[in-house]
Amino acid sequence: MNKKLVLWLVGITFIIVLAACGDGSNKDSSPEAIADRSCIGCHGENLQGRDGLGPDLTKIGAKYNKEEILEIIKEGRPGMGANIIKGDDAEKVAAWLAEKK
């Protein structure tokens, strides 16, 4: 294939990907949406947990209050990195999870 054509196709693909990603300003900032972006990979789509990854969070508020959950989000746990969610988003998710009893 012609080298110019390959470069052109790569460039167009790059532009399309960037356009699809946007700048993030239109992202849903609800705690559910934040958790969908940040937590479901390990805790599952319904926060029910995944074997060998993240524990069930469906009743986490019965075990921890908002401040304790926020501390876990900030400090991490074995197998969970620190600051996966930051700032106001972490506050929102901690409050939302604290309501799950």
N, C-alpha and C positions, 0 to 999 in steps of 0.2 A: 504494500500500500504506500502511496505517496506520503512522504514525511510531512509536507505542509498540510495535507488533509488530516493526518493523525493529530497534529498540533491544533488545527482548527476544531476538530471534534472534541478534543480534551478541553480546550478553552470554552467551548459552548456548554459542555457538560458541567464544568466548574461554575459558570455563570448561573445555570439553571439550579444547581444545588445551593448556591448562595442565596438566590432569590427565594427558594423554598424555605430556607432556614430563617430568613429575616433577621431582625436585630433583637428579637425576644421581647419587644415591647408589647406585643399583643398576646403574650402567654397568659393563660388563666392563672390567677393568683389565689384561687381558693385552696384551702388546705388539702382537699381531696385531689385536686390537679397537681399540686406540689408533690404529694405522696406518690401519685401515679408516675411522675417523672423521676422521683428519687428513691422510692422504697420498694416498689413492686418486684423489682429484679430479685430481691432476696426474701421479701416478706409475702410475696404472692399478690395476685390481682385484687383479692378481697382481704388482704392483710392477714390471711389465715395461716401464714407461715409456709416454709418450704423445707423439707427434710434436708439436713446438712447445711442449710444456709441460714435464713433468718427465722426467729421464733414467731409464733402467732401473736398478732397485736390487736385482735378483735376485742379483747377485754383488758387491754393494758392499763386503762384508767382505774381498774379495780385494784391494781397492784402499785401503781405509781401516780403521783400527782403531777400537775403541769410542770412545776419547777424541776422535779426529778427526771421527767421525760426530756425536758430541755437540756438538762445536764448530760443525759445519755447521748442526745443528738450532738451536743458540742464536744464531749470527750470521747465518744465512741465506746465500743465494747470489743472484747476479743472477736475477731472476724468482721467487725464493723468499723469502718474508718471514722475519724473525727470530722466534724463539720461538713457532713454530706449535704446538709441543708444549713443555710446561714441567715443571720439577721432576722428581719421581720418574718420571713418564710419559716424559719425554725420556730419562732414564737407561735405562729398560726398553727403549724402542724402539732406542736406540743399541746396547745390548748385543745385542739380537735381530738387528739389521741387520748387526752385525759378524760374526755367525756365518754369514752368507750368502756363501758362497765358490764 
